[in-house]
Amino acid sequence: MQGKIILKKGKEFSIERFHPWLSWGAIRATEGDLVDGAWVEVRSSKGRILGFGHYQKGSIMVRMLTFAEQPALDFWSEKIRTALAVRKQVGLPSENTNAFRIIHGEGDGLPGLIIDYYNGIAIVQAHSIGMHLDRMKVTAALSGVLADE
């Protein structure tokens, strides 16, 4: 982690309800070398760890990637594997289509990331600086998960 975000009193409720965005107005203080795209630890006003995410200056200051727990070593693979399992549950790919969205940003717990699949080809879109900086980890995990299929 490159830094910490400490929230104002009462601003932890949205994170506790798993809202993936943390706005600038909820932040009381920052610690560490916070550069756009850095991974940060998010803490309540009382110091309790609420989760981890990508930092970026702007109206949305943190895009949450985990809630409470620290990201595991296989974080990217597990997120992609989980999203792919959901698609398989609804019958994708099928004999009617071999094109579908594997990762749909916030809906799959990865705000700022889109991954589309077209007949064996994956297209990765990073819509935040944090996802752009983590793109090599994302694509390595994606290659591994798809190779296991």
N, CA, C and O atoms as a GROMACS GRO file, in nm:
protein
  596
    1MET      N    1   0.084  -0.118   0.000
    1MET     CA    2   0.000   0.000   0.000
    1MET      C    3   0.088   0.124   0.000
    1MET      O    4   0.192   0.128   0.066
    2GLN      N    5   0.046   0.222  -0.073
    2GLN     CA    6   0.123   0.344  -0.082
    2GLN      C    7   0.070   0.454   0.009
    2GLN      O    8   0.134   0.559   0.022
    3GLY      N    9  -0.043   0.433   0.071
    3GLY     CA   10  -0.094   0.537   0.158
    3GLY      C   11  -0.221   0.495   0.230
    3GLY      O   12  -0.271   0.384   0.213
    4LYS      N   13  -0.270   0.588   0.310
    4LYS     CA   14  -0.393   0.566   0.385
    4LYS      C   15  -0.487   0.682   0.364
    4LYS      O   16  -0.446   0.797   0.346
    5ILE      N   17  -0.615   0.650   0.367
    5ILE     CA   18  -0.722   0.748   0.362
    5ILE      C   19  -0.799   0.732   0.493
    5ILE      O   20  -0.843   0.622   0.527
    6ILE      N   21  -0.815   0.841   0.565
    6ILE     CA   22  -0.893   0.838   0.689
    6ILE      C   23  -1.020   0.919   0.664
    6ILE      O   24  -1.015   1.034   0.621
    7LEU      N   25  -1.133   0.857   0.693
    7LEU     CA   26  -1.262   0.920   0.665
    7LEU      C   27  -1.307   1.012   0.778
    7LEU      O   28  -1.264   0.999   0.892
    8LYS      N   29  -1.394   1.102   0.742
    8LYS     CA   30  -1.461   1.187   0.841
    8LYS      C   31  -1.559   1.100   0.920
    8LYS      O   32  -1.606   0.997   0.872
    9LYS      N   33  -1.588   1.143   1.040
    9LYS     CA   34  -1.684   1.072   1.124
    9LYS      C   35  -1.818   1.058   1.050
    9LYS      O   36  -1.869   1.155   0.994
   10GLY      N   37  -1.872   0.936   1.050
   10GLY     CA   38  -2.001   0.909   0.988
   10GLY      C   39  -1.996   0.882   0.839
   10GLY      O   40  -2.099   0.851   0.779
   11LYS      N   41  -1.880   0.892   0.778
   11LYS     CA   42  -1.870   0.872   0.633
   11LYS      C   43  -1.835   0.728   0.593
   11LYS      O   44  -1.818   0.699   0.474
   12GLU      N   45  -1.825   0.640   0.690
   12GLU     CA   46  -1.793   0.501   0.659
   12GLU      C   47  -1.916   0.419   0.616
   12GLU      O   48  -1.900   0.307   0.566
   13PHE      N   49  -2.034   0.472   0.634
   13PHE     CA   50  -2.155   0.395   0.610
   13PHE      C   51  -2.169   0.347   0.466
   13PHE      O   52  -2.212   0.234   0.443
   14SER      N   53  -2.134   0.430   0.369
   14SER     CA   54  -2.146   0.386   0.230
   14SER      C   55  -2.048   0.272   0.200
   14SER      O   56  -2.081   0.180   0.126
   15ILE      N   57  -1.929   0.280   0.257
   15ILE     CA   58  -1.830   0.173   0.236
   15ILE      C   59  -1.877   0.045   0.305
   15ILE      O   60  -1.860  -0.064   0.252
   16GLU      N   61  -1.936   0.058   0.422
   16GLU     CA   62  -1.988  -0.060   0.493
   16GLU      C   63  -2.104  -0.125   0.418
   16GLU      O   64  -2.132  -0.243   0.440
   17ARG      N   65  -2.170  -0.050   0.330
   17ARG     CA   66  -2.276  -0.106   0.244
   17ARG      C   67  -2.221  -0.146   0.108
   17ARG      O   68  -2.297  -0.171   0.014
   18PHE      N   69  -2.089  -0.151   0.097
   18PHE     CA   70  -2.017  -0.197  -0.022
   18PHE      C   71  -2.032  -0.104  -0.143
   18PHE      O   72  -2.028  -0.150  -0.257
   19HIS      N   73  -2.049   0.025  -0.118
   19HIS     CA   74  -2.049   0.121  -0.229
   19HIS      C   75  -1.905   0.133  -0.279
   19HIS      O   76  -1.814   0.151  -0.198
   20PRO      N   77  -1.882   0.123  -0.411
   20PRO     CA   78  -1.745   0.116  -0.461
   20PRO      C   79  -1.672   0.249  -0.475
   20PRO      O   80  -1.553   0.249  -0.506
   21TRP      N   81  -1.738   0.361  -0.452
   21TRP     CA   82  -1.674   0.491  -0.469
   21TRP      C   83  -1.666   0.566  -0.338
   21TRP      O   84  -1.758   0.561  -0.256
   22LEU      N   85  -1.557   0.636  -0.320
   22LEU     CA   86  -1.538   0.722  -0.204
   22LEU      C   87  -1.510   0.863  -0.256
   22LEU      O   88  -1.411   0.886  -0.324
   23SER      N   89  -1.598   0.956  -0.224
   23SER     CA   90  -1.584   1.092  -0.276
   23SER      C   91  -1.488   1.174  -0.189
   23SER      O   92  -1.461   1.140  -0.074
   24TRP      N   93  -1.438   1.281  -0.246
   24TRP     CA   94  -1.343   1.368  -0.178
   24TRP      C   95  -1.400   1.426  -0.050
   24TRP      O   96  -1.326   1.450   0.045
   25GLY      N   97  -1.530   1.451  -0.046
   25GLY     CA   98  -1.592   1.511   0.071
   25GLY      C   99  -1.598   1.421   0.193
   25GLY      O  100  -1.626   1.469   0.303
   26ALA      N  101  -1.572   1.293   0.176
   26ALA     CA  102  -1.577   1.199   0.288
   26ALA      C  103  -1.442   1.185   0.358
   26ALA      O  104  -1.432   1.123   0.463
   27ILE      N  105  -1.339   1.243   0.300
   27ILE     CA  106  -1.202   1.222   0.349
   27ILE      C  107  -1.161   1.330   0.448
   27ILE      O  108  -1.168   1.450   0.419
   28ARG      N  109  -1.118   1.284   0.567
   28ARG     CA  110  -1.067   1.376   0.669
   28ARG      C  111  -0.918   1.401   0.652
   28ARG      O  112  -0.871   1.514   0.665
   29ALA      N  113  -0.843   1.294   0.624
   29ALA     CA  114  -0.698   1.305   0.614
   29ALA      C  115  -0.641   1.198   0.523
   29ALA      O  116  -0.704   1.096   0.496
   30THR      N  117  -0.519   1.224   0.476
   30THR     CA  118  -0.445   1.125   0.397
   30THR      C  119  -0.307   1.108   0.457
   30THR      O  120  -0.255   1.199   0.522
   31GLU      N  121  -0.250   0.991   0.436
   31GLU     CA  122  -0.114   0.963   0.483
   31GLU      C  123  -0.039   0.893   0.371
   31GLU      O  124  -0.097   0.816   0.294
   32GLY      N  125   0.089   0.920   0.362
   32GLY     CA  126   0.173   0.850   0.265
   32GLY      C  127   0.187   0.926   0.135
   32GLY      O  128   0.139   1.038   0.119
   33ASP      N  129   0.256   0.860   0.042
   33ASP     CA  130   0.284   0.917  -0.089
   33ASP      C  131   0.169   0.884  -0.184
   33ASP      O  132   0.174   0.784  -0.255
   34LEU      N  133   0.067   0.969  -0.184
   34LEU     CA  134  -0.052   0.943  -0.264
   34LEU      C  135  -0.038   1.002  -0.403
   34LEU      O  136  -0.044   1.124  -0.422
   35VAL      N  137  -0.018   0.914  -0.498
   35VAL     CA  138  -0.014   0.954  -0.638
   35VAL      C  139  -0.131   0.887  -0.708
   35VAL      O  140  -0.178   0.781  -0.664
   36ASP      N  141  -0.179   0.947  -0.814
   36ASP     CA  142  -0.293   0.890  -0.886
   36ASP      C  143  -0.264   0.746  -0.926
   36ASP      O  144  -0.160   0.716  -0.984
   37GLY      N  145  -0.358   0.658  -0.894
   37GLY     CA  146  -0.346   0.517  -0.926
   37GLY      C  147  -0.290   0.432  -0.815
   37GLY      O  148  -0.291   0.309  -0.825
   38ALA      N  149  -0.241   0.494  -0.707
   38ALA     CA  150  -0.182   0.419  -0.596
   38ALA      C  151  -0.288   0.337  -0.523
   38ALA      O  152  -0.404   0.378  -0.513
   39TRP      N  153  -0.246   0.222  -0.472
   39TRP     CA  154  -0.331   0.144  -0.384
   39TRP      C  155  -0.329   0.211  -0.246
   39TRP      O  156  -0.223   0.250  -0.197
   40VAL      N  157  -0.446   0.225  -0.186
   40VAL     CA  158  -0.456   0.285  -0.054
   40VAL      C  159  -0.540   0.198   0.039
   40VAL      O  160  -0.626   0.121  -0.003
   41GLU      N  161  -0.511   0.215   0.166
   41GLU     CA  162  -0.590   0.152   0.272
   41GLU      C  163  -0.691   0.257   0.318
   41GLU      O  164  -0.654   0.373   0.340
   42VAL      N  165  -0.816   0.219   0.331
   42VAL     CA  166  -0.920   0.312   0.375
   42VAL      C  167  -0.959   0.277   0.518
   42VAL      O  168  -0.991   0.162   0.549
   43ARG      N  169  -0.956   0.380   0.604
   43ARG     CA  170  -0.988   0.360   0.746
   43ARG      C  171  -1.102   0.452   0.789
   43ARG      O  172  -1.119   0.562   0.736
   44SER      N  173  -1.178   0.405   0.888
   44SER     CA  174  -1.284   0.487   0.946
   44SER      C  175  -1.220   0.598   1.029
   44SER      O  176  -1.099   0.600   1.049
   45SER      N  177  -1.302   0.689   1.077
   45SER     CA  178  -1.252   0.798   1.162
   45SER      C  179  -1.191   0.745   1.292
   45SER      O  180  -1.111   0.813   1.356
   46LYS      N  181  -1.231   0.623   1.330
   46LYS     CA  182  -1.177   0.561   1.453
   46LYS      C  183  -1.059   0.468   1.424
   46LYS      O  184  -1.007   0.404   1.515
   47GLY      N  185  -1.017   0.461   1.297
   47GLY     CA  186  -0.899   0.381   1.264
   47GLY      C  187  -0.925   0.240   1.218
   47GLY      O  188  -0.830   0.166   1.190
   48ARG      N  189  -1.050   0.199   1.210
   48ARG     CA  190  -1.083   0.063   1.165
   48ARG      C  191  -1.063   0.051   1.014
   48ARG      O  192  -1.105   0.138   0.938
   49ILE      N  193  -0.998  -0.058   0.971
   49ILE     CA  194  -0.976  -0.080   0.828
   49ILE      C  195  -1.110  -0.114   0.762
   49ILE      O  196  -1.179  -0.208   0.803
   50LEU      N  197  -1.145  -0.037   0.659
   50LEU     CA  198  -1.270  -0.058   0.585
   50LEU      C  199  -1.246  -0.129   0.451
   50LEU      O  200  -1.336  -0.192   0.397
   51GLY      N  201  -1.124  -0.118   0.399
   51GLY     CA  202  -1.094  -0.182   0.272
   51GLY      C  203  -0.978  -0.117   0.202
   51GLY      O  204  -0.904  -0.038   0.260
   52PHE      N  205  -0.962  -0.154   0.073
   52PHE     CA  206  -0.849  -0.109  -0.006
   52PHE      C  207  -0.897  -0.073  -0.146
   52PHE      O  208  -0.991  -0.133  -0.197
   53GLY      N  209  -0.831   0.024  -0.207
   53GLY     CA  210  -0.871   0.062  -0.341
   53GLY      C  211  -0.767   0.146  -0.411
   53GLY      O  212  -0.656   0.167  -0.360
   54HIS      N  213  -0.804   0.194  -0.528
   54HIS     CA  214  -0.718   0.282  -0.608
   54HIS      C  215  -0.751   0.427  -0.576
   54HIS      O  216  -0.867   0.467  -0.573
   55TYR      N  217  -0.647   0.506  -0.553
   55TYR     CA  218  -0.660   0.649  -0.525
   55TYR      C  219  -0.651   0.728  -0.655
   55TYR      O  220  -0.575   0.692  -0.745
   56GLN      N  221  -0.728   0.834  -0.665
   56GLN     CA  222  -0.719   0.924  -0.779
   56GLN      C  223  -0.778   1.059  -0.740
   56GLN      O  224  -0.890   1.066  -0.690
   57LYS      N  225  -0.703   1.166  -0.763
   57LYS     CA  226  -0.755   1.299  -0.732
   57LYS      C  227  -0.874   1.328  -0.821
   57LYS      O  228  -0.871   1.301  -0.941
   58GLY      N  229  -0.979   1.382  -0.762
   58GLY     CA  230  -1.100   1.415  -0.836
   58GLY      C  231  -1.221   1.399  -0.747
   58GLY      O  232  -1.208   1.383  -0.626
   59SER      N  233  -1.339   1.404  -0.807
   59SER     CA  234  -1.460   1.391  -0.726
   59SER      C  235  -1.472   1.251  -0.666
   59SER      O  236  -1.519   1.236  -0.553
   60ILE      N  237  -1.429   1.148  -0.739
   60ILE     CA  238  -1.420   1.013  -0.684
   60ILE      C  239  -1.273   0.991  -0.649
   60ILE      O  240  -1.189   0.976  -0.737
   61MET      N  241  -1.243   0.990  -0.519
   61MET     CA  242  -1.104   0.984  -0.475
   61MET      C  243  -1.053   0.840  -0.460
   61MET      O  244  -0.934   0.815  -0.477
   62VAL      N  245  -1.143   0.747  -0.428
   62VAL     CA  246  -1.102   0.608  -0.414
   62VAL      C  247  -1.206   0.519  -0.480
   62VAL      O  248  -1.326   0.536  -0.458
   63ARG      N  249  -1.159   0.426  -0.560
   63ARG     CA  250  -1.244   0.322  -0.616
   63ARG      C  251  -1.211   0.195  -0.538
   63ARG      O  252  -1.101   0.140  -0.550
   64MET      N  253  -1.306   0.151  -0.457
   64MET     CA  254  -1.284   0.040  -0.365
   64MET      C  255  -1.271  -0.093  -0.442
   64MET      O  256  -1.350  -0.122  -0.532
   65LEU      N  257  -1.170  -0.171  -0.404
   65LEU     CA  258  -1.149  -0.301  -0.467
   65LEU      C  259  -1.170  -0.416  -0.369
   65LEU      O  260  -1.203  -0.527  -0.410
   66THR      N  261  -1.153  -0.389  -0.241
   66THR     CA  262  -1.187  -0.488  -0.140
   66THR      C  263  -1.253  -0.414  -0.024
   66THR      O  264  -1.235  -0.294  -0.005
   67PHE      N  265  -1.329  -0.489   0.052
   67PHE     CA  266  -1.394  -0.434   0.170
   67PHE      C  267  -1.349  -0.516   0.290
   67PHE      O  268  -1.372  -0.636   0.297
   68ALA      N  269  -1.284  -0.450   0.384
   68ALA     CA  270  -1.232  -0.507   0.508
   68ALA      C  271  -1.102  -0.584   0.486
   68ALA      O  272  -1.001  -0.551   0.548
   69GLU      N  273  -1.101  -0.685   0.401
   69GLU     CA  274  -0.983  -0.769   0.387
   69GLU      C  275  -0.878  -0.708   0.294
   69GLU      O  276  -0.910  -0.636   0.199
   70GLN      N  277  -0.752  -0.740   0.324
   70GLN     CA  278  -0.643  -0.697   0.238
   70GLN      C  279  -0.642  -0.784   0.113
   70GLN      O  280  -0.672  -0.904   0.121
   71PRO      N  281  -0.609  -0.727  -0.003
   71PRO     CA  282  -0.608  -0.807  -0.126
   71PRO      C  283  -0.511  -0.925  -0.116
   71PRO      O  284  -0.397  -0.909  -0.073
   72ALA      N  285  -0.558  -1.041  -0.156
   72ALA     CA  286  -0.474  -1.162  -0.155
   72ALA      C  287  -0.379  -1.160  -0.274
   72ALA      O  288  -0.395  -1.079  -0.366
   73LEU      N  289  -0.281  -1.248  -0.272
   73LEU     CA  290  -0.185  -1.256  -0.383
   73LEU      C  291  -0.253  -1.288  -0.515
   73LEU      O  292  -0.209  -1.243  -0.621
   74ASP      N  293  -0.359  -1.367  -0.509
   74ASP     CA  294  -0.430  -1.405  -0.632
   74ASP      C  295  -0.556  -1.319  -0.654
   74ASP      O  296  -0.653  -1.364  -0.714
   75PHE      N  297  -0.552  -1.196  -0.604
   75PHE     CA  298  -0.666  -1.105  -0.611
   75PHE      C  299  -0.725  -1.095  -0.751
   75PHE      O  300  -0.844  -1.119  -0.769
   76TRP      N  301  -0.644  -1.061  -0.849
   76TRP     CA  302  -0.693  -1.040  -0.986
   76TRP      C  303  -0.750  -1.169  -1.044
   76TRP      O  304  -0.857  -1.167  -1.105
   77SER      N  305  -0.682  -1.280  -1.025
   77SER     CA  306  -0.731  -1.408  -1.078
   77SER      C  307  -0.865  -1.446  -1.016
   77SER      O  308  -0.955  -1.491  -1.087
   78GLU      N  309  -0.877  -1.428  -0.886
   78GLU     CA  310  -1.002  -1.464  -0.819
   78GLU      C  311  -1.119  -1.377  -0.865
   78GLU      O  312  -1.230  -1.428  -0.886
   79LYS      N  313  -1.096  -1.248  -0.882
   79LYS     CA  314  -1.203  -1.159  -0.930
   79LYS      C  315  -1.247  -1.199  -1.070
   79LYS      O  316  -1.367  -1.204  -1.099
   80ILE      N  317  -1.152  -1.227  -1.158
   80ILE     CA  318  -1.184  -1.265  -1.295
   80ILE      C  319  -1.252  -1.402  -1.298
   80ILE      O  320  -1.349  -1.422  -1.370
   81ARG      N  321  -1.201  -1.496  -1.220
   81ARG     CA  322  -1.259  -1.631  -1.213
   81ARG      C  323  -1.404  -1.625  -1.163
   81ARG      O  324  -1.491  -1.693  -1.216
   82THR      N  325  -1.429  -1.544  -1.062
   82THR     CA  326  -1.564  -1.529  -1.007
   82THR      C  327  -1.659  -1.470  -1.111
   82THR      O  328  -1.771  -1.518  -1.128
   83ALA      N  329  -1.615  -1.365  -1.181
   83ALA     CA  330  -1.699  -1.302  -1.284
   83ALA      C  331  -1.727  -1.399  -1.398
   83ALA      O  332  -1.840  -1.406  -1.447
   84LEU      N  333  -1.627  -1.474  -1.438
   84LEU     CA  334  -1.646  -1.571  -1.547
   84LEU      C  335  -1.743  -1.681  -1.506
   84LEU      O  336  -1.822  -1.728  -1.588
   85ALA      N  337  -1.739  -1.722  -1.380
   85ALA     CA  338  -1.832  -1.825  -1.331
   85ALA      C  339  -1.977  -1.774  -1.338
   85ALA      O  340  -2.068  -1.851  -1.369
   86VAL      N  341  -1.998  -1.646  -1.309
   86VAL     CA  342  -2.132  -1.588  -1.319
   86VAL      C  343  -2.181  -1.594  -1.464
   86VAL      O  344  -2.296  -1.628  -1.490
   87ARG      N  345  -2.092  -1.560  -1.557
   87ARG     CA  346  -2.131  -1.564  -1.699
   87ARG      C  347  -2.165  -1.706  -1.743
   87ARG      O  348  -2.259  -1.728  -1.819
   88LYS      N  349  -2.089  -1.802  -1.694
   88LYS     CA  350  -2.116  -1.942  -1.729
   88LYS      C  351  -2.251  -1.988  -1.672
   88LYS      O  352  -2.321  -2.068  -1.735
   89GLN      N  353  -2.286  -1.938  -1.554
   89GLN     CA  354  -2.415  -1.974  -1.494
   89GLN      C  355  -2.533  -1.930  -1.579
   89GLN      O  356  -2.639  -1.992  -1.575
   90VAL      N  357  -2.516  -1.823  -1.656
   90VAL     CA  358  -2.624  -1.777  -1.743
   90VAL      C  359  -2.606  -1.825  -1.887
   90VAL      O  360  -2.676  -1.780  -1.978
   91GLY      N  361  -2.513  -1.918  -1.906
   91GLY     CA  362  -2.499  -1.982  -2.036
   91GLY      C  363  -2.407  -1.915  -2.136
   91GLY      O  364  -2.425  -1.932  -2.256
   92LEU      N  365  -2.310  -1.839  -2.088
   92LEU     CA  366  -2.214  -1.774  -2.180
   92LEU      C  367  -2.078  -1.841  -2.170
   92LEU      O  368  -2.037  -1.877  -2.060
   93PRO      N  369  -2.009  -1.859  -2.277
   93PRO     CA  370  -2.057  -1.844  -2.415
   93PRO      C  371  -2.159  -1.954  -2.447
   93PRO      O  372  -2.173  -2.050  -2.373
   94SER      N  373  -2.228  -1.937  -2.558
   94SER     CA  374  -2.330  -2.035  -2.597
   94SER      C  375  -2.320  -2.060  -2.747
   94SER      O  376  -2.234  -2.003  -2.815
   95GLU      N  377  -2.407  -2.147  -2.797
   95GLU     CA  378  -2.405  -2.169  -2.942
   95GLU      C  379  -2.461  -2.048  -3.017
   95GLU      O  380  -2.443  -2.037  -3.138
   96ASN      N  381  -2.528  -1.957  -2.946
   96ASN     CA  382  -2.581  -1.835  -3.009
   96ASN      C  383  -2.482  -1.718  -3.008
   96ASN      O  384  -2.492  -1.629  -3.092
   97THR      N  385  -2.389  -1.719  -2.914
   97THR     CA  386  -2.292  -1.609  -2.908
   97THR      C  387  -2.161  -1.654  -2.845
   97THR      O  388  -2.160  -1.734  -2.750
   98ASN      N  389  -2.055  -1.603  -2.898
   98ASN     CA  390  -1.924  -1.627  -2.839
   98ASN      C  391  -1.861  -1.493  -2.799
   98ASN      O  392  -1.739  -1.483  -2.781
   99ALA      N  393  -1.945  -1.390  -2.784
   99ALA     CA  394  -1.901  -1.256  -2.743
   99ALA      C  395  -1.980  -1.214  -2.620
   99ALA      O  396  -2.103  -1.219  -2.619
  100PHE      N  397  -1.908  -1.173  -2.516
  100PHE     CA  398  -1.974  -1.129  -2.393
  100PHE      C  399  -1.876  -1.050  -2.308
  100PHE      O  400  -1.755  -1.052  -2.333
  101ARG      N  401  -1.927  -0.980  -2.209
  101ARG     CA  402  -1.845  -0.901  -2.117
  101ARG      C  403  -1.808  -0.987  -1.997
  101ARG      O  404  -1.896  -1.033  -1.924
  102ILE      N  405  -1.678  -1.010  -1.978
  102ILE     CA  406  -1.630  -1.087  -1.863
  102ILE      C  407  -1.631  -1.000  -1.737
  102ILE      O  408  -1.679  -1.044  -1.632
  103ILE      N  409  -1.580  -0.878  -1.747
  103ILE     CA  410  -1.575  -0.786  -1.632
  103ILE      C  411  -1.651  -0.660  -1.668
  103ILE      O  412  -1.626  -0.597  -1.771
  104HIS      N  413  -1.745  -0.624  -1.582
  104HIS     CA  414  -1.825  -0.504  -1.604
  104HIS      C  415  -1.808  -0.411  -1.484
  104HIS      O  416  -1.902  -0.385  -1.410
  105GLY      N  417  -1.685  -0.361  -1.467
  105GLY     CA  418  -1.652  -0.260  -1.366
  105GLY      C  419  -1.707  -0.287  -1.228
  105GLY      O  420  -1.682  -0.392  -1.168
  106GLU      N  421  -1.781  -0.189  -1.177
  106GLU     CA  422  -1.834  -0.196  -1.041
  106GLU      C  423  -1.919  -0.319  -1.016
  106GLU      O  424  -1.920  -0.373  -0.905
  107GLY      N  425  -1.991  -0.364  -1.118
  107GLY     CA  426  -2.077  -0.482  -1.102
  107GLY      C  427  -2.001  -0.608  -1.066
  107GLY      O  428  -2.057  -0.700  -1.007
  108ASP      N  429  -1.874  -0.612  -1.102
  108ASP     CA  430  -1.790  -0.728  -1.071
  108ASP      C  431  -1.684  -0.694  -0.966
  108ASP      O  432  -1.588  -0.769  -0.949
  109GLY      N  433  -1.703  -0.582  -0.897
  109GLY     CA  434  -1.611  -0.546  -0.790
  109GLY      C  435  -1.478  -0.490  -0.839
  109GLY      O  436  -1.381  -0.488  -0.765
  110LEU      N  437  -1.474  -0.446  -0.965
  110LEU     CA  438  -1.351  -0.391  -1.022
  110LEU      C  439  -1.380  -0.258  -1.091
  110LEU      O  440  -1.372  -0.249  -1.214
  111PRO      N  441  -1.413  -0.154  -1.012
  111PRO     CA  442  -1.447  -0.025  -1.073
  111PRO      C  443  -1.334   0.028  -1.160
  111PRO      O  444  -1.217   0.031  -1.120
  112GLY      N  445  -1.371   0.070  -1.279
  112GLY     CA  446  -1.273   0.123  -1.373
  112GLY      C  447  -1.218   0.021  -1.470
  112GLY      O  448  -1.129   0.054  -1.549
  113LEU      N  449  -1.269  -0.102  -1.466
  113LEU     CA  450  -1.217  -0.207  -1.555
  113LEU      C  451  -1.330  -0.271  -1.634
  113LEU      O  452  -1.434  -0.307  -1.578
  114ILE      N  453  -1.308  -0.284  -1.764
  114ILE     CA  454  -1.400  -0.355  -1.853
  114ILE      C  455  -1.318  -0.458  -1.928
  114ILE      O  456  -1.210  -0.427  -1.980
  115ILE      N  457  -1.367  -0.581  -1.935
  115ILE     CA  458  -1.304  -0.684  -2.018
  115ILE      C  459  -1.412  -0.750  -2.102
  115ILE      O  460  -1.506  -0.811  -2.049
  116ASP      N  461  -1.399  -0.738  -2.232
  116ASP     CA  462  -1.490  -0.802  -2.327
  116ASP      C  463  -1.420  -0.920  -2.392
  116ASP      O  464  -1.298  -0.920  -2.411
  117TYR      N  465  -1.499  -1.021  -2.425
  117TYR     CA  466  -1.448  -1.144  -2.484
  117TYR      C  467  -1.517  -1.168  -2.617
  117TYR      O  468  -1.640  -1.169  -2.625
  118TYR      N  469  -1.437  -1.187  -2.722
  118TYR     CA  470  -1.489  -1.210  -2.857
  118TYR      C  471  -1.422  -1.333  -2.916
  118TYR      O  472  -1.312  -1.324  -2.971
  119ASN      N  473  -1.489  -1.448  -2.906
  119ASN     CA  474  -1.442  -1.571  -2.970
  119ASN      C  475  -1.293  -1.597  -2.948
  119ASN      O  476  -1.218  -1.619  -3.043
  120GLY      N  477  -1.251  -1.595  -2.823
  120GLY     CA  478  -1.113  -1.627  -2.790
  120GLY      C  479  -1.022  -1.506  -2.774
  120GLY      O  480  -0.906  -1.522  -2.737
  121ILE      N  481  -1.071  -1.388  -2.802
  121ILE     CA  482  -0.992  -1.266  -2.789
  121ILE      C  483  -1.052  -1.181  -2.677
  121ILE      O  484  -1.172  -1.157  -2.674
  122ALA      N  485  -0.968  -1.136  -2.584
  122ALA     CA  486  -1.014  -1.050  -2.475
  122ALA      C  487  -0.965  -0.908  -2.500
  122ALA      O  488  -0.848  -0.886  -2.534
  123ILE      N  489  -1.054  -0.813  -2.483
  123ILE     CA  490  -1.022  -0.671  -2.495
  123ILE      C  491  -1.034  -0.609  -2.356
  123ILE      O  492  -1.140  -0.619  -2.292
  124VAL      N  493  -0.927  -0.547  -2.309
  124VAL     CA  494  -0.923  -0.489  -2.175
  124VAL      C  495  -0.927  -0.337  -2.187
  124VAL      O  496  -0.849  -0.278  -2.262
  125GLN      N  497  -1.018  -0.275  -2.113
  125GLN     CA  498  -1.029  -0.129  -2.109
  125GLN      C  499  -1.010  -0.082  -1.965
  125GLN      O  500  -1.080  -0.127  -1.875
  126ALA      N  501  -0.916   0.008  -1.944
  126ALA     CA  502  -0.894   0.067  -1.812
  126ALA      C  503  -0.956   0.207  -1.813
  126ALA      O  504  -0.915   0.293  -1.891
  127HIS      N  505  -1.053   0.229  -1.727
  127HIS     CA  506  -1.122   0.358  -1.719
  127HIS      C  507  -1.084   0.437  -1.594
  127HIS      O  508  -1.154   0.530  -1.555
  128SER      N  509  -0.974   0.399  -1.532
  128SER     CA  510  -0.918   0.475  -1.420
  128SER      C  511  -0.767   0.456  -1.426
  128SER      O  512  -0.718   0.359  -1.483
  129ILE      N  513  -0.694   0.550  -1.367
  129ILE     CA  514  -0.548   0.541  -1.369
  129ILE      C  515  -0.500   0.420  -1.289
  129ILE      O  516  -0.399   0.358  -1.325
  130GLY      N  517  -0.571   0.385  -1.182
  130GLY     CA  518  -0.532   0.267  -1.104
  130GLY      C  519  -0.539   0.140  -1.186
  130GLY      O  520  -0.448   0.057  -1.180
  131MET      N  521  -0.645   0.124  -1.261
  131MET     CA  522  -0.657   0.006  -1.346
  131MET      C  523  -0.553   0.009  -1.458
  131MET      O  524  -0.499  -0.095  -1.496
  132HIS      N  525  -0.524   0.127  -1.510
  132HIS     CA  526  -0.421   0.138  -1.613
  132HIS      C  527  -0.286   0.094  -1.557
  132HIS      O  528  -0.213   0.018  -1.622
  133LEU      N  529  -0.253   0.139  -1.437
  133LEU     CA  530  -0.125   0.102  -1.377
  133LEU      C  531  -0.117  -0.047  -1.344
  133LEU      O  532  -0.009  -0.105  -1.345
  134ASP      N  533  -0.231  -0.107  -1.313
  134ASP     CA  534  -0.235  -0.251  -1.280
  134ASP      C  535  -0.263  -0.340  -1.401
  134ASP      O  536  -0.286  -0.460  -1.385
  135ARG      N  537  -0.261  -0.284  -1.520
  135ARG     CA  538  -0.301  -0.358  -1.641
  135ARG      C  539  -0.218  -0.483  -1.666
  135ARG      O  540  -0.271  -0.582  -1.715
  136MET      N  541  -0.090  -0.481  -1.633
  136MET     CA  542  -0.008  -0.600  -1.656
  136MET      C  543  -0.048  -0.714  -1.561
  136MET      O  544  -0.049  -0.830  -1.602
  137LYS      N  545  -0.079  -0.681  -1.438
  137LYS     CA  546  -0.128  -0.782  -1.343
  137LYS      C  547  -0.263  -0.836  -1.387
  137LYS      O  548  -0.289  -0.956  -1.378
  138VAL      N  549  -0.349  -0.745  -1.434
  138VAL     CA  550  -0.482  -0.785  -1.482
  138VAL      C  551  -0.470  -0.879  -1.600
  138VAL      O  552  -0.533  -0.985  -1.602
  139THR      N  553  -0.388  -0.843  -1.698
  139THR     CA  554  -0.378  -0.926  -1.819
  139THR      C  555  -0.309  -1.058  -1.790
  139THR      O  556  -0.343  -1.160  -1.851
  140ALA      N  557  -0.212  -1.060  -1.699
  140ALA     CA  558  -0.149  -1.187  -1.662
  140ALA      C  559  -0.251  -1.278  -1.594
  140ALA      O  560  -0.257  -1.398  -1.624
  141ALA      N  561  -0.331  -1.222  -1.505
  141ALA     CA  562  -0.434  -1.302  -1.437
  141ALA      C  563  -0.538  -1.351  -1.538
  141ALA      O  564  -0.582  -1.466  -1.533
  142LEU      N  565  -0.578  -1.263  -1.628
  142LEU     CA  566  -0.677  -1.299  -1.730
  142LEU      C  567  -0.626  -1.413  -1.818
  142LEU      O  568  -0.699  -1.509  -1.845
  143SER      N  569  -0.503  -1.404  -1.861
  143SER     CA  570  -0.443  -1.511  -1.943
  143SER      C  571  -0.443  -1.643  -1.868
  143SER      O  572  -0.474  -1.748  -1.925
  144GLY      N  573  -0.409  -1.639  -1.741
  144GLY     CA  574  -0.407  -1.761  -1.660
  144GLY      C  575  -0.544  -1.821  -1.644
  144GLY      O  576  -0.561  -1.942  -1.658
  145VAL      N  577  -0.642  -1.738  -1.614
  145VAL     CA  578  -0.780  -1.788  -1.595
  145VAL      C  579  -0.835  -1.845  -1.726
  145VAL      O  580  -0.894  -1.953  -1.726
  146LEU      N  581  -0.816  -1.775  -1.836
  146LEU     CA  582  -0.867  -1.824  -1.964
  146LEU      C  583  -0.795  -1.950  -2.010
  146LEU      O  584  -0.855  -2.035  -2.076
  147ALA      N  585  -0.667  -1.964  -1.977
  147ALA     CA  586  -0.592  -2.084  -2.011
  147ALA      C  587  -0.645  -2.206  -1.938
  147ALA      O  588  -0.635  -2.319  -1.988
  148ASP      N  589  -0.700  -2.183  -1.819
  148ASP     CA  590  -0.757  -2.293  -1.738
  148ASP      C  591  -0.892  -2.339  -1.789
  148ASP      O  592  -0.941  -2.444  -1.749
  149GLU      N  593  -0.953  -2.261  -1.878
  149GLU     CA  594  -1.088  -2.292  -1.927
  149GLU      C  595  -1.085  -2.401  -2.033
  149GLU      O  596  -1.189  -2.440  -2.086
   0.00000   0.00000   0.00000
